Amino acid sequence: MWSSYCETAKNITVSVADDVYRAARIRAGGDGTSVSALVARYLASPVVFDVEKKRLEEQQRRLQREIKHFRAGDRLGRDEIHDRAVR
């Protein structure tokens, strides 16, 4: 998603303490990227999370629609569960 600067991008200025900047440079270097790309990924992470959350919610709704019959009484009892686990 953020691997290229060919896309249109907006510049922002962020002030951080020296130790935070050093840690960010070390982390970015370890990831083989820049501090700018590291910050861009961080800022995009809530967006990615929201997209994934929506995908999973839709998957859950779809699966729930497929369940036609469910009864709590159909569950295995405690002893049956343990018997199955031992085998």
Buried (B, 14 or more C-beta within 10 A) or exposed (E): EBEEEEEEEEEEEEEEEEEEEEEBEEEBEEEEBBBBBBBBBEEEEEEEEEEEEEEEEEEEEEEEEEEEEEEEEEEEEEEEEEEEEEE
